[in-house]
């Protein structure tokens, strides 16, 4: 029997029992959807996280000094850029406070920064300027407002040159940040940035306990971290007095966790495909019983055992392939809707994931179709012809 003829008979069998065929394929459809959706969502989230971390700089290192008696001076931190493999540095200090303006007040995070701080974080301005070296040199009372702070206090973001009040002191607004919204690394919308030296006095925090550093190139990130650790060990005298980590380490750890999660979810979802395969086997056994006489006639006119096996295997695979394709199409629709609903995420089906899911559904059709096909092939022509 030709393969093309077997395919025609398989399609005819599917169309002859539309509802039964659909219910049989439903397990495969759900299984493929579960596998592809879960893996694609994890991959989409991984891509977003990776982009967020990359935006912070692949050569970025974060240092925190945990012993308050071993703080560094601002001069020490700035001199680190002269060390081998170190690019630039930016100390920062944060605290909480209440800001008032135009009869309104708001609880905010106050962060003291230097001019180099914008090299390590995204500070896109909708108007005004960033903190300048002169602001720190003279401890000027100037500030940059997060978009949410400006809107809550003044009702708009066109406020450069206006004044706000922090703990009894007036600060001139020199810049307003673009609206950021919630993201993986918190949000800048509720932050007020002031010069680092001004913040030290405001927050009563002398010395430097936290700062960013960068390597002179992304290839030297590990060497730069080692240089910093050696300097800090010499300065503090105890490796327990500080922590140093880089963004590459964080990214590798997150990717490892998400990849493991992706495999685990794919395995769990794969169980749905197995359940769908059991449904196919059940229907194929019913089909063998219903078509016993047909099988007997075909054998009586010369059909070989291999012909019968091929016919039923192709019918089984046809059901699984159609179910798999329907599942992939539904996945594409759902992922498109998710992408439209979640502006910060992009969900797509990778070719590899789609191919693996479809191949697995074909394998399920073959594996679970073998027993019914073999059972049909073993029927004796005389016994089959006698069946009612």
Legacy VTK file of the C-alpha trace (Angstrom):
# vtk DataFile Version 3.0
C-alpha trace
ASCII
DATASET POLYDATA
POINTS 388 float
0.000 0.000 0.000
1.349 3.425 -0.927
2.054 5.925 1.842
0.009 8.586 0.055
-2.984 6.257 -0.008
-2.562 5.590 3.704
-2.531 9.337 4.383
-5.704 9.819 2.335
-7.412 7.066 4.312
-6.208 8.621 7.576
-7.608 12.030 6.650
-10.885 10.424 5.568
-11.097 8.603 8.905
-10.520 11.869 10.824
-13.147 13.752 8.830
-15.659 10.911 9.053
-15.697 11.194 12.857
-15.049 14.881 13.450
-16.184 15.142 17.069
-14.455 11.950 18.156
-11.280 12.975 16.362
-11.339 16.421 18.006
-11.827 14.957 21.477
-8.969 12.541 20.783
-6.695 15.387 19.675
-7.678 17.525 22.654
-5.112 15.830 24.896
-2.340 16.521 22.363
-3.548 20.111 21.857
-3.488 20.806 25.607
-0.151 19.022 26.007
1.567 21.003 23.247
0.048 24.241 24.536
1.237 23.513 28.075
4.796 22.715 27.011
5.220 25.590 24.573
3.420 28.212 26.678
5.332 27.475 29.874
8.727 27.330 28.184
8.037 30.437 26.058
6.858 32.441 29.075
9.988 31.495 31.035
12.169 32.374 28.030
10.375 35.704 27.644
10.890 36.513 31.316
14.547 35.479 31.036
15.036 37.789 28.080
13.480 40.717 29.940
15.598 40.094 33.028
18.740 39.812 30.914
17.965 43.091 29.140
17.352 44.824 32.483
20.656 43.591 33.855
22.501 44.448 30.656
21.115 47.978 30.829
22.888 48.328 34.171
26.181 47.511 32.511
27.901 44.210 31.981
31.056 45.503 33.670
29.354 46.845 36.796
30.451 45.875 40.306
28.574 46.725 43.507
30.426 47.141 46.800
28.905 47.377 50.282
30.899 47.900 53.452
29.050 46.227 56.308
31.211 47.434 59.223
30.311 51.035 60.065
33.751 51.604 61.638
35.573 50.740 58.414
34.005 53.249 56.038
36.015 54.618 53.131
36.374 58.293 52.401
35.069 59.825 49.201
38.667 60.475 48.151
39.544 56.783 48.595
36.642 55.693 46.442
37.499 58.187 43.703
41.149 57.053 43.729
40.093 53.459 42.982
39.797 54.388 39.293
43.595 54.619 39.230
43.956 50.924 40.083
44.525 48.253 37.444
41.383 47.035 35.617
39.139 49.596 37.374
37.217 52.023 35.193
35.146 54.506 37.185
33.463 54.621 40.601
30.343 56.232 42.010
29.543 56.355 45.743
25.936 56.651 46.810
23.919 56.857 50.007
20.168 56.426 50.551
17.630 57.210 53.224
13.978 58.110 53.659
12.420 61.503 54.062
9.392 63.700 53.429
9.379 66.324 50.721
6.937 69.222 50.526
5.986 71.645 47.777
2.944 73.545 46.521
0.966 72.554 49.621
1.561 68.830 49.036
3.834 66.335 50.775
5.166 62.923 49.837
7.269 60.192 51.427
10.308 59.649 49.231
13.618 57.844 49.015
16.494 60.301 49.150
19.623 59.204 47.311
22.904 61.073 47.325
24.913 60.634 44.123
27.901 61.957 42.218
28.168 62.941 38.557
29.397 59.434 37.629
26.292 57.755 39.070
24.478 57.989 35.736
27.139 55.690 34.219
25.803 52.848 36.360
22.040 53.371 36.268
19.543 54.611 33.724
18.756 58.269 34.455
16.791 59.541 31.467
15.695 63.118 31.993
12.474 64.577 30.685
13.855 68.037 31.477
16.806 69.684 33.213
20.238 68.260 33.968
22.005 65.654 36.060
24.065 66.209 39.193
27.386 67.895 38.316
30.802 67.728 40.058
30.392 71.350 41.185
27.194 70.384 43.047
29.183 67.971 45.203
32.185 70.249 45.531
30.120 73.037 47.094
27.414 70.838 48.682
24.690 72.650 46.804
21.034 72.189 47.678
19.898 71.010 44.272
17.874 67.927 43.390
16.529 65.734 40.617
12.962 64.518 41.068
11.547 61.180 40.072
8.613 61.558 37.709
6.122 60.407 40.349
7.442 62.872 42.927
7.140 65.802 40.527
3.613 64.815 39.519
2.403 64.268 43.111
3.860 67.542 44.383
3.241 69.907 41.472
0.721 68.089 39.294
3.090 68.150 36.299
6.733 67.561 35.378
7.569 71.046 34.097
9.091 72.042 37.427
12.779 72.756 36.716
13.702 75.847 38.738
10.977 75.242 41.348
11.773 74.612 44.997
10.943 71.734 47.307
11.534 71.418 51.026
13.404 68.540 52.652
13.681 68.490 56.445
13.533 72.248 56.756
15.871 73.015 53.868
14.948 74.319 50.446
16.249 72.524 47.361
16.133 73.793 43.791
14.869 71.306 41.219
17.451 71.019 38.416
16.050 67.952 36.654
13.073 65.603 36.344
13.374 61.969 35.323
11.244 60.232 32.740
8.472 58.010 34.063
9.867 54.559 34.665
7.186 52.500 36.358
7.852 49.334 38.335
10.710 47.197 37.071
13.001 44.397 38.236
15.276 46.789 40.098
12.547 48.823 41.819
11.589 52.255 40.471
13.064 55.741 40.325
9.681 57.456 40.209
9.596 57.978 43.996
13.230 59.004 44.419
14.754 62.415 45.008
18.418 62.619 43.980
20.687 65.158 45.641
24.494 65.648 45.609
26.346 62.955 47.557
28.129 65.423 49.845
24.828 67.165 50.585
23.184 63.826 51.363
25.975 62.883 53.781
25.120 65.917 55.866
21.376 65.535 55.372
21.349 61.832 56.311
24.132 62.190 58.885
26.138 59.519 57.131
29.845 60.411 56.954
32.104 58.225 54.874
31.196 55.810 52.080
29.559 52.451 52.735
28.189 51.722 49.264
29.510 52.441 45.820
29.485 51.218 42.240
32.618 50.438 40.282
33.205 49.323 36.729
35.952 47.396 35.016
37.866 49.071 32.203
36.324 46.465 29.867
33.717 43.722 30.084
36.489 41.134 29.649
38.216 42.295 32.848
35.211 42.124 35.170
36.619 39.271 37.262
40.065 40.868 37.440
38.518 44.196 38.504
36.520 42.436 41.230
39.689 40.761 42.504
41.488 44.119 42.562
38.665 45.661 44.598
38.581 42.745 47.035
42.315 42.995 47.608
42.038 46.743 48.226
39.117 46.359 50.614
40.816 43.558 52.524
43.855 45.764 52.985
41.693 48.754 53.996
39.310 46.998 56.386
41.507 44.145 57.587
38.687 41.582 57.435
36.921 40.036 54.452
33.710 39.836 56.507
33.505 43.630 56.604
32.484 44.018 52.963
30.657 42.345 50.081
31.553 42.596 46.411
29.550 41.195 43.537
29.189 41.881 39.841
26.223 41.898 37.503
27.592 39.001 35.452
27.438 36.761 38.523
23.854 37.792 39.225
22.869 37.249 35.610
24.467 33.790 35.498
22.677 32.784 38.693
19.299 34.018 37.444
19.755 32.292 34.080
20.660 29.028 35.808
17.546 29.184 37.989
15.262 30.086 35.080
16.721 27.397 32.815
16.170 24.815 35.543
12.625 26.101 36.023
12.038 25.929 32.277
13.132 22.288 32.113
11.054 21.385 35.158
7.923 23.037 33.752
8.480 21.420 30.364
8.741 18.023 32.056
5.541 18.581 33.996
3.725 19.807 30.893
5.078 16.812 28.967
2.906 14.609 31.138
-0.100 16.184 29.389
1.244 14.906 26.069
1.559 11.407 27.501
-2.050 11.608 28.682
-3.012 12.735 25.174
-1.156 9.726 23.780
-3.185 7.399 25.978
-6.323 8.983 24.540
-5.073 8.323 21.004
-4.310 4.695 21.837
-7.771 4.248 23.337
-9.506 5.644 20.244
-7.320 3.602 17.908
-8.275 0.440 19.792
-11.932 1.388 19.361
-11.245 2.012 15.679
-9.666 -1.439 15.302
-12.749 -3.021 16.870
-15.110 -1.040 14.620
-13.132 -1.835 11.468
-12.413 -5.492 12.112
-14.400 -6.583 9.047
-12.624 -4.021 6.871
-9.283 -5.374 8.064
-10.418 -8.912 7.240
-11.435 -7.898 3.703
-8.139 -6.107 3.094
-6.177 -9.131 4.289
-8.316 -11.467 2.195
-7.461 -9.546 -0.991
-3.715 -9.572 -0.267
-2.886 -6.825 2.255
0.267 -7.637 4.203
0.757 -7.264 7.956
3.043 -4.279 7.272
0.267 -2.585 5.273
-2.170 -2.787 8.175
0.439 -1.557 10.665
1.365 1.339 8.381
-2.250 2.359 7.928
-3.069 2.515 11.628
0.249 4.142 12.573
-0.305 6.869 9.996
-3.817 7.464 11.336
-2.421 7.731 14.852
0.359 10.115 13.773
-2.105 12.179 11.716
-4.231 12.770 14.808
-1.194 13.778 16.878
0.253 16.058 14.168
-3.043 17.883 13.607
-3.439 18.240 17.374
0.136 19.523 17.679
-0.335 22.110 14.923
-3.583 23.345 16.473
-1.818 23.589 19.836
1.019 25.654 18.312
-1.426 28.030 16.604
-3.324 28.562 19.852
-0.011 29.168 21.647
0.936 31.849 19.125
-2.407 33.570 19.715
-2.124 33.422 23.524
1.489 34.652 23.526
0.551 37.519 21.223
-2.239 38.523 23.600
0.148 38.323 26.569
2.680 40.513 24.755
-0.029 43.106 24.087
-1.206 43.020 27.710
2.285 43.129 29.265
4.173 45.918 27.551
7.469 45.179 29.341
7.595 41.581 28.122
7.887 39.979 24.700
6.702 36.392 24.371
7.402 34.415 21.211
7.686 30.765 20.259
11.261 29.880 19.406
11.749 27.547 16.453
13.539 25.022 18.664
10.751 24.871 21.264
8.022 24.601 18.611
9.941 21.912 16.719
10.629 19.866 19.851
6.986 20.038 20.946
5.766 19.000 17.499
8.355 16.215 17.265
7.333 14.972 20.697
3.676 14.929 19.689
4.597 12.886 16.582
6.582 10.498 18.788
3.570 10.168 21.083
1.382 9.279 18.077
3.864 6.633 16.962
4.462 5.101 20.390
0.825 4.936 21.417
-0.266 3.823 17.969
2.009 0.779 17.854
-0.136 -1.451 20.088
-3.460 -0.827 18.259
-1.728 -1.164 14.869
-0.068 -4.412 15.890
-3.348 -5.729 17.264
-5.070 -4.958 13.955
-2.274 -6.587 11.956
-2.488 -9.817 13.986
-6.179 -10.355 13.234
-6.807 -13.505 11.230
-8.772 -12.858 7.995
-11.393 -15.554 8.710
-12.058 -14.358 12.261
-12.158 -10.746 11.086
-14.659 -11.521 8.305
-16.937 -13.341 10.726
-17.206 -10.289 13.011
-20.415 -8.320 13.009
LINES 1 389
388 0 1 2 3 4 5 6 7 8 9 10 11 12 13 14 15 16 17 18 19 20 21 22 23 24 25 26 27 28 29 30 31 32 33 34 35 36 37 38 39 40 41 42 43 44 45 46 47 48 49 50 51 52 53 54 55 56 57 58 59 60 61 62 63 64 65 66 67 68 69 70 71 72 73 74 75 76 77 78 79 80 81 82 83 84 85 86 87 88 89 90 91 92 93 94 95 96 97 98 99 100 101 102 103 104 105 106 107 108 109 110 111 112 113 114 115 116 117 118 119 120 121 122 123 124 125 126 127 128 129 130 131 132 133 134 135 136 137 138 139 140 141 142 143 144 145 146 147 148 149 150 151 152 153 154 155 156 157 158 159 160 161 162 163 164 165 166 167 168 169 170 171 172 173 174 175 176 177 178 179 180 181 182 183 184 185 186 187 188 189 190 191 192 193 194 195 196 197 198 199 200 201 202 203 204 205 206 207 208 209 210 211 212 213 214 215 216 217 218 219 220 221 222 223 224 225 226 227 228 229 230 231 232 233 234 235 236 237 238 239 240 241 242 243 244 245 246 247 248 249 250 251 252 253 254 255 256 257 258 259 260 261 262 263 264 265 266 267 268 269 270 271 272 273 274 275 276 277 278 279 280 281 282 283 284 285 286 287 288 289 290 291 292 293 294 295 296 297 298 299 300 301 302 303 304 305 306 307 308 309 310 311 312 313 314 315 316 317 318 319 320 321 322 323 324 325 326 327 328 329 330 331 332 333 334 335 336 337 338 339 340 341 342 343 344 345 346 347 348 349 350 351 352 353 354 355 356 357 358 359 360 361 362 363 364 365 366 367 368 369 370 371 372 373 374 375 376 377 378 379 380 381 382 383 384 385 386 387
